[in-house]
Amino acid sequence: NGLTPQASNMQPHNMVINGSMTVAQRATTHATSVTNGFHTVDRVKINGNSTVGQWTSSQNTDVPAGFSKSFKLECTTADTSLANADHFGFGYIQEGYSMDSVSKGTPEAKPMTLSFYMKASVLKTMVVEMTDASNSRHVNYSVIPSATNTWERIVINIPADTSGSFNQGTNSKAGELNFWLAAGSNYSSGTTQATWTARTAVNIMAGVSNWADTVGNTIWITGVMLEVGTTASSFAHENVGDTLQKCQRY
C-alpha cells in the first residue's frame, strides 16, 4: 500500500508484577519487617523468622538510571549468631496464569532469564532461588555484589524443566522467587542447585552470608524481570496505572 512498515514496539513479557517497585499501597516504610508478610512495596514479601535481627523495609528513591523507585532493606538490630533454623530474605509469589508461557513440566518447557538491578553496602553472598511450589523443586544461585554502594545489573539463566509444574492455567501458587540474606545451618550447609531438582532443606540457602551481622547492612533492588528465553531484554517499563491495576488484583 506504499506505507513504510513501522518497527514493532512490543515489549518483552515480564512475569514479575511491579518489578520497578513503583507501587507501594500499604506504606512506604515499615520497621522490624522481619515479620513474614507484605509491608511496603506491592508484591514483595518478607520471608523468615523473627529472630534474625531487625530490619526496616522501604520504597526508596536511590535507583539506577531509568528508574524512579527501589526496594530497600536495612538492618537496624544485628544478629551475629544465627540459630540453626533461622532464615531471612524477601521474595515474590508467582501465580500459575503468569507462568503459562514457560510450559514447565511438558516436553516444550522453556528456559527463563531473571535479571535485576541491585546495590549493597557490603560484599556478601545472597542466594537467589526459584521454586516450583506444587512439586517442591527448585534452582538457586549465589550472587555477590562486585562493589559496595554501586548499582549493577545481575543476569541469571534458569534452565527449562520438563518435570513438575507451575500450575499453569490456574490462579494457584506457581512458585516463589526468593532472595535469601541469612540462614542457619539447617538451610545453608548444602550446595546451590543450578538445575531443577528436589528442594532439600540444607540446599535452599546454601552458602548465604549473614547480612544481619552488622547494623546498617543494606540492600536495594529494582528492575526485577523474569522472561522466557536465554537473553536478558531491557527492562519492560509500563504505565504506573497498569501496574497499580495488576497489584490491586491481589
Secondary structure, DSSP 4 states (H G I P E B T S, - for coil): --PPPPPP-PPPPPSSTTTT----SS-SEEESTTSSEE-SSTT-EEEE-TTS-EEEEEEE----TT-S-EEEEEEEE--SS--TT-EEEEEEEEEGGGGGGG-TTSTT---EEEEEEEEESS---EEEEEEETTTTEEEEEEE--SSTT--EEEEEEE---SSS---TTSSSEEEEEEEEEEE-HHHHSS---SS-EE--GGGTTTT---TTSSTT-EEEEEEEEEEESSSPPPP----HHHHHHHHHT-
